[in-house]
Amino acid sequence: MSSTDTPQPTYSQGHSASVVASHVSRTVENSASFLTPHLKPDFTIVDLGCGPGTITRGFCAFVPDGSVIGIDSSAAVIEQARSLAVGLASGESESGASSAAEGLKGSYANLQFRVGDITAAPLPFDDDSVDVVYTHQTLIHIPSPIRVIREALRILKPGGILAMREADHAANEPTTPPLEQYWQSIFASARAMGAQGEGTGRRLHLWAQEAGFERSKMQIGAGATVYTAPDEAKWWAGVHIGRLDGEIGERWLRDKIVQSQHEIEDMKAALRAWGDSPEAWYSVMQGEVVCRK
């Protein structure tokens, strides 16, 4: 079967440039610090739904004698992840044009990226073969998160770690009705595809228990991502305006998440005004759970 004949898993946010731009801002430091104290130099880490791989490649420094494998359903995004890592390993900036065909070396010699649908069990790993499975803003978009968590349990070695960081809810200040509608529409688009959307972070430990992890072997916590005026807020607003100008806006109209282009224009104006406000503040609460097998 050709790649064009293969059904592609759908991600509610799409993979436009504006979406990937926000993903590139994620690092081990701002998105996986709850996990790093548990890492050992020879660990094998699997990052499910790795996106452009900025967190994934950040793990390499923590496991110099181990390996890091990132998996994502989008071939284009995986190619970008490989290219970025090759460019950095070659001493180029993140916008460098090195070919991924050159291969990874130096700081990222223990790094791999693979195209794969993590919702199509089984995961491509043997039983009891992996030290750490990590997810970040992945389960929030998946209609069957418990099945993915159950697969993580299968591939983990005894004593292995599942680390999950997933959004729960977001807040803006100052806020307006169109701005509130935008954030609610983000979560509604996930729900429309059968995923949990809002409230995912608070359910991670419950899903893990249902998948077979023991409550006594969990560390349950939370973190937050915050953007404030002037520069962070303006950048964050621009990222989301770009989403509405692209495939997300088109999808919301098609799927009746919004009723008209006028609603989208109101959201864009509200985002722009918020980004220009000297009082702008945005936060998303993240559930953070570490489970031991």
C-alpha positions, 0 to 999 in steps of 0.5 A: 500500500502506498503512503497516499493510500494509508490512512493518516492519524489526525491531529486536532491542531494540524501541522502548519508553520504557526503550530510547529513554531509553538512546538519548537519553543518547548525544551527539556527545561520548560517541559520536562524538568519533573522527569530529569531527576529520574534519568540515568546515563544509560537509559533508553527514552521514547518520546511519543508525539515528539513533534519537531523534536526540541524536547526529544533532542534535549534528552540526549545530554541526560542519557549520553550512554543510552538512546532517545527515540522520537515518534510522530505521525507526521512525516513532514514534522519528523523530517523537520526534527531530523533536519534541525538536529543535524543542523545543530550537530553540525554547528548550524542555527536552527534555521540551517539547511543541512540535509537530514540524510547526512545523519546525526552525529556529535551531541545527537549521535544517540538520537533517532526520529521515526514516523509512526501512529502511536494510537495504532497499537502495538508500539514498535518496541519489544516488551520490557525494552524501554526505560522511559516513555514520555508524552507532552501535549499528546494524550490531550489530542488522542481519543484512546489515551488509555490504550496508549498508556497501556502500550507504554506499560508493556514496553517499559522495563520493570521499574521503568518510568512513564512521564506525562505532561498534558494541559488541563485548562488555560486562562488569560488576563485581560480577557474578552468574550472572543478570547474566551471563545478562542481557547474554548474552541481549541479544546472543543476541536479536540473533543470533536475528534473524540479526545478529552481536550480540557481536563486532560491534566487532572485525569492522567493518574486515573488513566494510568491506573486504568491502564495497569499502573499502581497508584502507590508507584505514582508521583502526581503533580502539576506545572504551568506555562506562562507568557507575559507582556510585552514580548512573550505575549505578542509572540504567543498572540501572533502564533495563534493568529497564524493558526486561525489564518491557516488550517485551524481556521479552515477546519473550525469552519468546516467542522462547525466549531465556529459558525462564520469567518466573522467569528474568526476575525473577532478572535484574531482581533481579540488576540492581537489586542491582548498581545499588545496589552501591557497587562497581558498574561497567559497561563496553561495548567499542566498535569505532570505525572510520573509512573513506575512500572 
